[in-house]
Amino acid sequence: MTVKPGAIAAADAADQPDRTPELEELYRGFESELLVPLWTEIGDLMPAAPRSDCRPHLWRWQHLLPLAERAGQLVPVGRGGERRAIALANPGLGGRPYATPTLWAAIQYLNPGEDAPVHRHTQNAFRFVVEGEGVWTVVNGDPVAMRRGDFLPQAGWNWHGHHNVTEHPMAWIDGLDIPFQHYADSTFFELGPDEVDTREAPERSRSERLWAHPGLRPLTQLAPTPATPLLAYRWEHTDRALAEQLLLEREGYTATVEPGHAAVRYANPTTGGDVMPSLRAEFHRLAPGTETARRREVGSSVFQVFEGAGEVTVGDQTWTVGHGDLFVVPSWQPLRVATDAGVDLFRFSDTPIFERLHQDRVHVETPAATTRGIHQ
């Protein structure tokens, strides 16, 4: 079925042509041929700055987790639904299961002894574990343990499934570029076996044994890859890197992005670039008493509070956030984070897309405050 554009209305405005019967006839002719004149649409199509339909929004972990647990009681995992995943639906995006126009985020829940069946898709994906352990994700036959604080990327078109080897359920956050690939009409999906192809539950995956050695690269793998071959970035390494940045700052060395604000980016060890072509993932730690600068960026992002608490302002929305809470920062909306006790934040974004298109832009609106009376 062909969906026609809406009626073209002549307007009495200084920047519009005179409203005459002849103009109305011209506009009806445009409509019959599925044409739309730029002069009636330019304000929406080419605004002076990004005006996203996506809205700043907060999802409380204390509300999400009980709903996921209830879904675990009522909704089976298997063919059809594939995953017991519950997507964040931004209130500005018309009910679509999208956190932002390009990013998909969901809480996934797996009961004891369950398998999430094997499949593959072109969407780039990752898992981030805010609490718990006991699930192994199996990527191309390589079992990878999922534990608290771990970041587990998995590039598109790789076979993967999950299995819970414990007597306890587990929940985690999934992130994918589903909205971007859906808009671009570039998505493919293929089913695999109903169960993962190994029940092994090793402490370290094969990818870690080959790639998780800082500053060292196997001579058998010298070619760059478009996405990271390392399937797990462990919390103990992330935690240590952030702690050392703050210690170096206290010792007088330049190590943080702004006073009291340590940050790391997960990197592809074959290139030093982002872990996946369309997704960027970072971890931020604000020391007690820190307030960030107000910052705008082209592109959208999703944050999850890992530990601690703080006050977050996105555009005209301000929230007090705590463990597990998720919030969205739309394109070009200013973000400020402040904390008295300290806060750890996981972040993922679509920034690599805009950098490749040379449309990325960042603006820091005000200098960061050095302290809120605590950070030293």
Secondary structure, DSSP 8 states (H G I E B T S, - for coil): -------------TTS----HHHHHHHHHHHHTT---GGGTHHHHS-SS---S---EEE-HHHHHHHHHHHHHH---STTT-S-EEE---TTTTT-S-SSSS-EEEEEEE-TT-EEEEEEESS-EEEE-SS-EEEEEEETTEEEEEETT-EEEE-SS--EEEEE-SSS-EEEEEEE-HHHHHHHT---EEE--SS-S-----SS-HHHHHH-STT---TT--S--SS-S---B-HHHHHHHHHHHHHHHHTT---SSBTTEEEEE-B-TTTSSBSSSS-EEEEEEE-TTEE---EEESS-EEEEEEEE-EEEEETTEEEEE-TT-EEEE-TT--EEEEESS-EEEEEEE-HHHHHHTT---EEE-S---S-SSS--
